[in-house]
Amino acid sequence: MPVILRHEGFTFFFYANEGNPREPSHIHVRRDGMEAKFWLTPEVRIAYNEGFDARIQRALIAVIEANVNLIERKWDEFFA
Protein backbone atom coordinates (compact mmCIF):
# COMPACT_ATOMS: atom_id res chain seq x y z
CA MET A 1 0.00 0.00 0.00
CA PRO A 2 2.02 2.98 -1.24
CA VAL A 3 1.62 6.04 1.00
CA ILE A 4 1.69 9.20 -1.07
CA LEU A 5 1.51 11.79 1.69
CA ARG A 6 0.54 12.43 5.28
CA HIS A 7 -1.24 15.59 6.32
CA GLU A 8 -2.62 16.51 9.76
CA GLY A 9 -2.94 12.89 10.81
CA PHE A 10 -4.48 11.74 7.52
CA THR A 11 -2.74 9.11 5.39
CA PHE A 12 -3.20 9.40 1.63
CA PHE A 13 -2.52 6.13 -0.17
CA PHE A 14 -3.61 3.64 -2.77
CA TYR A 15 -3.79 -0.13 -2.64
CA ALA A 16 -1.26 -2.13 -4.62
CA ASN A 17 -4.05 -4.27 -6.10
CA GLU A 18 -6.57 -1.80 -7.52
CA GLY A 19 -8.80 -4.26 -9.36
CA ASN A 20 -8.67 -6.20 -12.59
CA PRO A 21 -9.07 -4.36 -14.81
CA ARG A 22 -7.45 -1.58 -12.81
CA GLU A 23 -9.72 1.22 -11.70
CA PRO A 24 -9.03 4.78 -12.87
CA SER A 25 -6.60 6.79 -10.75
CA HIS A 26 -7.87 7.62 -7.28
CA ILE A 27 -6.65 8.06 -3.72
CA HIS A 28 -7.74 6.59 -0.40
CA VAL A 29 -7.56 8.59 2.82
CA ARG A 30 -7.54 7.10 6.31
CA ARG A 31 -7.54 8.41 9.86
CA ASP A 32 -8.82 7.07 13.17
CA GLY A 33 -10.47 4.01 11.61
CA MET A 34 -12.31 6.06 9.01
CA GLU A 35 -11.60 5.86 5.29
CA ALA A 36 -12.72 7.53 2.08
CA LYS A 37 -11.88 7.10 -1.59
CA PHE A 38 -11.66 9.96 -4.07
CA TRP A 39 -11.64 9.85 -7.86
CA LEU A 40 -9.09 12.23 -9.37
CA THR A 41 -10.60 12.80 -12.80
CA PRO A 42 -12.37 14.51 -14.43
CA GLU A 43 -12.39 16.40 -11.10
CA VAL A 44 -11.69 15.37 -7.53
CA ARG A 45 -14.86 13.84 -6.12
CA ILE A 46 -15.75 11.32 -3.46
CA ALA A 47 -16.21 7.69 -4.49
CA TYR A 48 -17.13 6.44 -1.02
CA ASN A 49 -16.91 7.63 2.55
CA GLU A 50 -16.85 5.63 5.75
CA GLY A 51 -17.02 8.07 8.64
CA PHE A 52 -15.72 11.51 7.63
CA ASP A 53 -18.18 14.36 8.10
CA ALA A 54 -18.93 16.87 5.32
CA ARG A 55 -16.47 19.46 6.66
CA ILE A 56 -13.61 16.95 6.67
CA GLN A 57 -14.59 15.70 3.21
CA ARG A 58 -14.34 19.25 1.83
CA ALA A 59 -10.95 19.73 3.52
CA LEU A 60 -9.70 16.43 2.07
CA ILE A 61 -10.85 17.42 -1.41
CA ALA A 62 -8.86 20.66 -1.07
CA VAL A 63 -5.70 18.76 -0.01
CA ILE A 64 -6.12 16.30 -2.88
CA GLU A 65 -6.68 19.10 -5.41
CA ALA A 66 -3.51 20.81 -4.19
CA ASN A 67 -1.56 17.55 -4.65
CA VAL A 68 -3.32 15.95 -7.63
CA ASN A 69 -0.25 16.13 -9.87
CA LEU A 70 1.89 14.37 -7.26
CA ILE A 71 -0.78 11.71 -6.69
CA GLU A 72 -1.23 11.03 -10.40
CA ARG A 73 2.54 10.87 -10.96
CA LYS A 74 2.99 8.39 -8.10
CA TRP A 75 0.06 6.32 -9.43
CA ASP A 76 1.59 6.18 -12.90
CA GLU A 77 5.04 5.32 -11.54
CA PHE A 78 3.73 2.53 -9.34
CA PHE A 79 1.44 0.92 -11.90
CA ALA A 80 3.76 1.36 -14.92
C-alpha positions as CSV (number, residue, x, y, z in Angstrom):
1,M,0.0,0.0,0.0
2,P,2.0,3.0,-1.2
3,V,1.6,6.0,1.0
4,I,1.7,9.2,-1.1
5,L,1.5,11.8,1.7
6,R,0.5,12.4,5.3
7,H,-1.2,15.6,6.3
8,E,-2.6,16.5,9.8
9,G,-2.9,12.9,10.8
10,F,-4.5,11.7,7.5
11,T,-2.7,9.1,5.4
12,F,-3.2,9.4,1.6
13,F,-2.5,6.1,-0.2
14,F,-3.6,3.6,-2.8
15,Y,-3.8,-0.1,-2.6
16,A,-1.3,-2.1,-4.6
17,N,-4.1,-4.3,-6.1
18,E,-6.6,-1.8,-7.5
19,G,-8.8,-4.3,-9.4
20,N,-8.7,-6.2,-12.6
21,P,-9.1,-4.4,-14.8
22,R,-7.4,-1.6,-12.8
23,E,-9.7,1.2,-11.7
24,P,-9.0,4.8,-12.9
25,S,-6.6,6.8,-10.7
26,H,-7.9,7.6,-7.3
27,I,-6.6,8.1,-3.7
28,H,-7.7,6.6,-0.4
29,V,-7.6,8.6,2.8
30,R,-7.5,7.1,6.3
31,R,-7.5,8.4,9.9
32,D,-8.8,7.1,13.2
33,G,-10.5,4.0,11.6
34,M,-12.3,6.1,9.0
35,E,-11.6,5.9,5.3
36,A,-12.7,7.5,2.1
37,K,-11.9,7.1,-1.6
38,F,-11.7,10.0,-4.1
39,W,-11.6,9.8,-7.9
40,L,-9.1,12.2,-9.4
41,T,-10.6,12.8,-12.8
42,P,-12.4,14.5,-14.4
43,E,-12.4,16.4,-11.1
44,V,-11.7,15.4,-7.5
45,R,-14.9,13.8,-6.1
46,I,-15.7,11.3,-3.5
47,A,-16.2,7.7,-4.5
48,Y,-17.1,6.4,-1.0
49,N,-16.9,7.6,2.5
50,E,-16.9,5.6,5.8
51,G,-17.0,8.1,8.6
52,F,-15.7,11.5,7.6
53,D,-18.2,14.4,8.1
54,A,-18.9,16.9,5.3
55,R,-16.5,19.5,6.7
56,I,-13.6,16.9,6.7
57,Q,-14.6,15.7,3.2
58,R,-14.3,19.3,1.8
59,A,-11.0,19.7,3.5
60,L,-9.7,16.4,2.1
61,I,-10.8,17.4,-1.4
62,A,-8.9,20.7,-1.1
63,V,-5.7,18.8,0.0
64,I,-6.1,16.3,-2.9
65,E,-6.7,19.1,-5.4
66,A,-3.5,20.8,-4.2
67,N,-1.6,17.5,-4.7
68,V,-3.3,16.0,-7.6
69,N,-0.3,16.1,-9.9
70,L,1.9,14.4,-7.3
71,I,-0.8,11.7,-6.7
72,E,-1.2,11.0,-10.4
73,R,2.5,10.9,-11.0
74,K,3.0,8.4,-8.1
75,W,0.1,6.3,-9.4
76,D,1.6,6.2,-12.9
77,E,5.0,5.3,-11.5
78,F,3.7,2.5,-9.3
79,F,1.4,0.9,-11.9
80,A,3.8,1.4,-14.9
